[in-house]
């Protein structure tokens, strides 16, 4: 019988740059790497191929890509992608919703969050009954702002619940769906 181990997602904490120590592109005495290969001109296909092959071996490739996207870095090859390949990802970043990031934040980790993920944290914190003080601490905002976010969440949930209430079923008649006196009971 084989067992599968699922490692939890490792998200870069706010201000964390320690992941760079594990990067294959870091030049050492035993592994000299020319940093210029990660900043090729568009027609330097040899440099692009070399840089991408190094990125393919890198244990922190995903973290590198996330860091480039989150910081708005548009220069060079990062996370195994060229500037052009990262372009569409930059555009979609604000809408990213990774629930492992949301869960990590709820658990108390300082994780880079997109706008969509911040909204999901507010919703999850509200559902879990976290206090406004805890939400403020998690999102690095004021308690007043956390109170406002909870009010908006309560209002949105209330409105959603109101929209989902089923409309009363009206009896259907056989006479071209006209309602008659007997359809309303004795009060009519």
Number of C-alpha atoms within 10 A of each C-alpha: 3 4 5 6 6 6 6 8 9 13 17 19 15 11 9 12 12 10 14 14 10 12 18 18 20 13 12 9 6 6 10 10 16 11 12 10 19 24 17 18 11 11 8 11 11 11 17 21 14 13 27 20 12 17 23 14 13 17 13 19 22 16 19 22 19 19 19 19 20 15 10 11 15 15 14 20 24 26 23 24 18 20 17 13 12 20 13 10 14 17 10 10 17 14 11 13 17 13 12 14 24 25 17 18 22 21 10 14 16 20 21 19 23 18 13 15 22 18 16 19 23 24 18 15 21 18 11 10 11 13 15 21 14 16 26 18 15 21 19 12 12 14 16 12 14 22 16 13 19 19 13 14 17 15 12 12 13 12 11 11 10 10 10 9 8 7 7 6 6 9 11 11 11 8 8 7 10 10 14 11 9 9 13 10 8 7 6 8
